[in-house]
């Protein structure tokens, strides 16, 4: 059985590299979905299309125990890869820079093992291969298309380069932040760069708005409210001798609690309009709500933590990782619908590519996690593990 496990893990690593070479953006994952479905069919696992490029497979559907769901996300990002790995993206400007290829390969490995031991499973297991996690609200669409039908509890995970390999976090309550984005259009009056007094300069006003916004949190929100606001772009296209009519500011914010969202949104509106008025320009603020906070349910989180410690060791729950992580996840849709828990599992084994943050062009998923997390998923589903089977055979 150990040889069989080792082989399916190696096959899954190869599958991951194939996905990595051919990344696809949110809602465009047609070939990725085809590869997943072909692999499930090869393993003899029944599946159905869910939310267009998503796939739901189900095992042990007639068992009477608790029905669990295990989720992987499948989409890539609009990033040009610079990792230098042999399996680098062959699609210009598109890259698996967040490890969704690894999450998918891990669920394929778990699917293979669970299919072999389907008769041993105490209850049904649904496998969710979800599209469009990267801002596309894929989880919401999966739920609307019946992905959680009859499911009692759901588990998911994300690799995390800031956590050492072999450690994990899975708290009760908030594990990842909610988020939103904003755009601020600053309208002035352009003119000749030699006559700024005859203009109402939107570039200068935009710069002042950016500086004011970066001070928002420290003066308008209590320090106990975890929040992040980042201005990420300023656009004011012009020539060196022309003051433009308009500037556009873009950015994002992260919140640990939904009650902070309205307060922060109002801060962005108030500070932007007041600053613009001081510079005699107009501005229009648009805030786009994106994802809510990912909030674990206590009982599934406790079960997940016990499982993590069984596989990773008693000291594996990281004491040095502050939670919530201020990145966001659309797994919150599942946790709003049914009980479940989400874990962050460490990537950093000292190799540079495994230390790069998610969304970095130099990032690469740590393949050693496929073995570790496939075992964790097998434990969550109640399947026997290779070592347990070998021990049983030895005693026999």
Order of alpha helices (4+ residues) and beta strands (2+ residues): alpha-alpha-beta-beta-beta-alpha-beta-alpha-beta-beta-beta-beta-beta-alpha-alpha-beta-beta-beta-alpha-beta-beta-alpha-alpha-beta-alpha-alpha
